[in-house]
């Protein structure tokens, strides 16, 4: 049981780190939309548009690693 909890904690930590790194490591807060500049093909004017998407922030990384450390800490309470 202890080994399973420790492996689960490692899995949660790695998944959190990979999602944060490959999702575009954002040092700010997690955002659910992104501001993008768009050029109009006809008039040539530039405008601002919002695109929905998940941008994981440092709070996402901290929450995931905190969850992994809680699961790892629970492994010390489990029986052998």
C-alpha positions in Angstrom: 0.0 0.0 0.0 2.8 2.4 0.8 4.5 1.8 -2.5 1.3 2.3 -4.4 0.7 5.6 -2.6 4.2 6.8 -3.3 3.9 5.8 -7.0 0.6 7.6 -7.2 2.2 10.7 -5.7 5.0 10.5 -8.3 2.5 10.1 -11.1 0.5 13.1 -9.9 3.6 15.3 -9.6 4.9 14.2 -13.1 1.5 14.8 -14.8 1.2 18.2 -13.2 4.7 19.2 -14.2 4.3 17.9 -17.8 0.9 19.7 -18.2 2.4 22.9 -16.9 5.5 22.7 -19.1 3.9 21.7 -22.3 0.8 23.9 -21.7 3.1 26.9 -21.9 4.7 27.6 -18.5 2.8 30.6 -17.4 4.4 32.4 -14.3 1.1 34.1 -13.6 -2.3 32.7 -12.6 -4.2 30.1 -14.6 -6.2 31.5 -17.4 -9.0 30.0 -19.4 -8.8 32.4 -22.4 -6.0 34.2 -24.3 -5.9 37.6 -26.0 -4.8 37.3 -29.6 -4.2 40.1 -32.2 -6.0 39.3 -35.5 -5.5 41.0 -38.8 -8.5 41.5 -41.0 -7.9 40.2 -44.5 -10.0 42.8 -46.3 -9.3 46.0 -44.5 -5.9 45.2 -43.1 -6.9 46.5 -39.6 -5.6 44.8 -36.5 -8.1 43.9 -33.8 -8.0 42.0 -30.5 -9.9 38.8 -30.0 -10.2 36.3 -27.2 -9.5 32.6 -27.8 -10.6 30.0 -25.2 -7.9 27.7 -24.1 -6.3 26.4 -20.9 -3.1 28.2 -19.9 -1.8 26.6 -16.7 -0.3 29.0 -14.2 2.0 28.8 -11.2 -1.1 28.2 -9.0 -1.9 25.0 -11.0 1.7 23.8 -10.5 1.6 24.6 -6.8 -1.8 22.9 -6.3 -0.7 19.8 -8.2 2.6 19.5 -6.3 0.8 20.1 -3.0 -1.7 17.3 -3.8 1.2 15.0 -4.7 3.0 15.8 -1.4 -0.2 15.1 0.6 -0.6 11.7 -1.1 3.1 11.0 -0.4 2.7 12.0 3.2 -0.3 9.7 3.5 2.0 6.8 2.5 3.7 7.1 5.9 0.3 6.5 7.6 -0.4 3.3 5.7 0.4 -0.1 7.0 3.1 -2.3 5.5 
